[in-house]
Amino acid sequence: MLYWLLKYVILGPLLRLIFRPQVEGLEHVPETGPVILASNHLSFSDSIFTPLIVKRKVTFIAKAEYFTGRGLKGWLTRMFFVGSGTIPVDRSGGRAARAALDTQLSVLRAGGIAGIYPEGTRSPDGRLYRGKTGVARLALESGAPVVPMAMLNSDAIQPTGQIIPNLGRVRIRFGPPLDFSRYAGMAGDRFVERAVTDEIMYELMELSGREYVDTYAQKAKGVAARQPLPA
């Protein structure tokens, strides 16, 4: 109930007025049935704009720590994630990836839309990074189509580390659904999962127009963090 109140009554109309979403290809999102919405990840606000413009409910997952903060900031963060339809997942320990996968599979088996960022984390510099194969495993185990979605300028609207977004018109582009039924029964084959993931990332590269980097975003962040500060 809170999701729909925020979307259509409390926040949605105001956000639409302020950011005037410009959307291409929304017709590619099926009106019914399970769908995997795979997006590049440029900004914290991606998880705000996606539910705003997709008519159906989009369910993302997030680390459980976002739901356990204290004080006013913790309460506001928790209410945001609950209201945006995000499900908390314990990402500590060896079964973290499986827990995230099972959570999203349950959404798809109920006929819903599972949102996923194949890069696994926000891009550190706006480029598109190598996708993790969780998106492929999700597609192969569920049989759901994958709709690629490109956030085109959300990093300009809300750069990493900036709390208050800049005023601007957010731009989003969807591509045609990708069907991987030809790989039915091949979940767990790492070569197939890599091929499926790379196909999805290629579509995201084409849709977004962003430079592709064949390394993981988390690794790139680690390298950047170890760089010495300029004198």
Order of alpha helices (4+ residues) and beta strands (2+ residues): alpha-alpha-beta-beta-alpha-beta-beta-alpha-beta-alpha-beta-beta-alpha-beta-alpha-beta-alpha-beta-alpha
